Amino acid sequence: MRPPIRSPIPLSDVASVPTWEEVATEHGRFLYALAYRLTGNHHDAQDVVQEVLLRVERGLTNYQPGNIEGWLSRITTNAFLDRVRKQKRRPTVALPDEPDRVMQGSPGADAELAQQELPEHLQILLNGLSPEYRVPVVLKDVVGFTYEEIGEALAIPLGTVRSRIHRGRAQLRAALALENDDD
């Protein structure tokens, strides 16, 4: 006799597991804001969010109800880091835009919201940090996660989280000091 097939989600928790549509609509802004802070630009952020939503669709059956924003942050961070690793293996050079042939539309509401929350010069400085430091700094100082949530999202020890945030902030302070000296 074969053992019964077990569902990865206990029947009592099935109701608390969101659908893909609920994740996309209720957490889409959160995903975009996090992706924008990590990537530093609108188009890359959209690509990361699209990848995240694909991963969510595939992984929703294994989701254990709990801190959904932590789970989504981990997926977003991993998608961003995978993108960085892929770009290192296959560097690309962007072709110059032809402004006469291409008319650029205005940014969407999500892009404007993300840009309003953090001054442009700080976003540029954040982009200058390596992903190793940028991700924990963004999760702590922009998204507002605790050290424990960051450690869980990145699967790294608490001491490493603290160290990376400290070093990332120190690099940002040094870059800000240089920026102010140039003025």
Secondary structure, DSSP 8 states (H G I E B T S, - for coil): -------SS-GGGGGGS--HHHHHHHHHHHHHHHHHHHH-SHHHHHHHHHHHHHHHHHHGGG--SS-HHHHHHHHHHHHHHHHHHHHHHS--------TTT-------HHHHHHHHHS-HHHHHHHHHS-HHHHHHHIIIIII---HHHHHHHHT--HHHHHHHHHHHHHHHHHHHHHHHHH-
